[in-house]
Amino acid sequence: MTEALELRFYYKGLRYIYLRIKKIMMLSCFEIADYFIWLAHETGSFVSNLKLQKLVYYAQSWHLALHDAPLFAEDFEAWVHGPVIHELYQKYKSFGWQPIAEDAKLSLPKETQEFLNEVADEYFACDAYELEQMTHFEAPWNTARLGYRSDMPCNEIIKKDWMKEYYRSRVKED
């Protein structure tokens, strides 16, 4: 978890300044990725870098839609094979298309783990190619790739607002 400090100065007349420090705890994309790698090992499944990127993408998208806040700060780029976080890709690119064979520690808050369990229930059984194709039919990735051919490299950012709006429109009311 990364920590951000929010500093605010409050003035009460000319006599004193009150300083309030608010700690904001935000997860990183690597912690979310660790959950899916851990889940793959726990269930005897495999997760490639491609599949991992899409699972992390859907986790961020649905968190934005349901909680009106990002799960982590990193941005996705609209690559040819779907949404990708460049730094996360770099960490696991040595595995190529093969399963990620690395241990992952699970150190998430209970609420976050419960949320990710729901994401996994919906998407984890899909293979990497199926997840890639799903993202290709969805507005956020397509909006970021406007003006690019389907096979053309692209590192345009998929804006979190686009993700939030698109997935919020797909929330089913019970």
C-alpha positions in Angstrom: 0.0 0.0 0.0 1.2 3.4 -0.8 0.6 6.3 1.5 -0.3 9.8 0.4 -0.4 12.7 2.8 -2.9 15.4 2.5 -1.9 18.6 4.2 -4.4 21.3 5.0 -3.7 24.6 6.8 -6.4 26.2 8.8 -6.2 29.9 9.8 -8.0 31.1 12.9 -7.4 34.8 12.9 -3.8 35.7 13.1 -3.0 33.8 16.3 -2.3 30.3 15.1 -2.2 27.9 12.2 -3.6 24.4 12.7 -2.1 21.6 10.5 -4.1 18.5 9.9 -2.5 15.5 8.3 -4.8 12.9 6.7 -3.3 9.6 5.7 -4.8 8.2 2.6 -4.1 4.5 2.0 -4.3 3.4 -1.7 -3.5 0.1 -3.1 -1.2 -0.5 -6.1 -1.9 -2.4 -9.2 0.8 -4.9 -8.1 -1.2 -5.7 -5.0 -4.3 -6.4 -7.1 -2.2 -8.5 -9.5 -0.9 -10.5 -6.5 -4.4 -11.4 -5.6 -5.1 -12.9 -9.0 -1.7 -14.7 -9.1 -2.4 -16.1 -5.6 -5.9 -17.2 -6.7 -4.4 -19.0 -9.7 -2.0 -20.9 -7.5 -4.8 -21.6 -4.9 -7.2 -23.0 -7.5 -4.6 -24.8 -9.6 -5.3 -22.4 -12.5 -2.9 -20.5 -14.7 -2.7 -16.8 -15.3 -0.6 -15.2 -18.0 0.5 -11.6 -18.2 -2.2 -11.0 -20.8 -4.9 -12.5 -18.6 -3.6 -10.7 -15.5 -3.8 -7.3 -17.2 -7.4 -7.9 -18.1 -8.4 -9.1 -14.6 -6.7 -6.1 -13.0 -8.5 -3.9 -15.6 -11.9 -5.3 -14.8 -11.2 -4.9 -11.0 -10.4 -1.3 -11.5 -13.4 -0.7 -13.9 -16.0 -2.2 -11.6 -14.5 -0.5 -8.5 -14.8 2.8 -10.2 -18.4 2.0 -11.3 -19.6 0.7 -7.9 -17.6 2.7 -5.4 -17.0 5.9 -7.4 -13.3 5.7 -6.6 -10.2 4.0 -8.1 -8.9 0.9 -6.5 -5.3 2.0 -7.4 -3.7 5.0 -9.0 -1.9 3.5 -12.1 -3.4 4.1 -15.5 -4.2 1.6 -18.3 -2.9 2.2 -21.9 -4.9 1.0 -24.9 -2.5 -1.5 -26.4 -3.3 -3.8 -29.3 -4.2 -6.7 -27.1 -6.3 -4.6 -24.8 -5.8 -2.5 -21.6 -2.3 -2.7 -20.1 -0.5 -1.0 -17.2 3.0 -0.6 -18.6 4.8 -1.1 -15.3 2.8 -4.2 -14.5 3.5 -5.6 -18.0 7.2 -5.0 -17.5 7.2 -6.9 -14.2 5.9 -10.1 -15.8 7.0 -9.8 -19.4 9.7 -12.4 -19.0 6.9 -15.0 -18.7 5.7 -14.2 -22.2 2.5 -16.0 -23.0 3.2 -18.6 -20.3 1.6 -18.8 -16.9 3.2 -16.5 -14.3 5.2 -18.9 -12.1 5.9 -16.6 -9.2 4.6 -16.7 -5.6 2.3 -13.9 -4.5 1.6 -12.7 -1.1 -2.0 -11.8 -0.2 -2.1 -8.7 2.0 -5.3 -6.9 1.2 -7.9 -5.5 3.4 -10.9 -7.8 3.9 -13.3 -5.6 2.0 -11.0 -5.4 -1.0 -10.5 -9.2 -1.0 -14.3 -9.7 -1.0 -14.6 -7.3 -3.9 -11.9 -9.1 -5.9 -13.6 -12.4 -5.1 -16.7 -11.0 -6.9 -14.6 -9.9 -9.9 -13.0 -13.3 -10.0 -16.3 -15.1 -9.9 -17.3 -13.2 -13.0 -14.0 -13.2 -15.0 -11.4 -15.6 -13.7 -12.8 -18.6 -15.6 -12.3 -16.8 -19.0 -9.1 -17.4 -20.8 -6.8 -14.5 -21.8 -8.0 -14.3 -25.4 -11.7 -14.2 -24.4 -10.9 -11.4 -21.9 -9.0 -9.5 -24.6 -11.9 -9.8 -27.1 -14.3 -8.6 -24.4 -12.3 -5.4 -23.9 -12.2 -4.8 -27.7 -16.0 -4.6 -27.8 -16.2 -2.1 -24.9 -16.2 1.7 -25.2 -13.2 2.7 -22.9 -10.6 0.8 -24.9 -12.2 1.8 -28.2 -12.4 5.5 -27.2 -8.7 5.6 -26.3 -7.8 4.0 -29.7 -9.8 6.3 -31.9 -7.7 7.0 -35.0 -5.5 3.9 -34.6 -5.7 0.8 -36.8 -6.5 -2.5 -34.9 -2.9 -3.7 -35.3 -1.2 -0.3 -34.6 0.7 0.2 -31.4 -0.9 2.7 -29.1 -0.1 3.9 -25.6 -3.1 6.3 -25.2 -4.4 6.4 -21.6 -7.8 4.8 -21.0 -9.4 7.5 -18.8 -10.8 6.4 -15.5 -13.9 8.6 -16.1 -14.6 6.6 -19.3 -14.2 3.3 -17.4 -16.5 4.5 -14.6 -19.2 5.8 -16.9 -19.2 2.7 -19.1 -19.3 0.1 -16.4 -21.7 2.1 -14.2 -24.1 2.0 -17.1 -23.9 -1.8 -16.9 -24.7 -2.2 -13.2 -27.7 -4.3 -12.8 -30.3 -3.1 -10.3 -31.6 -5.8 -8.0 
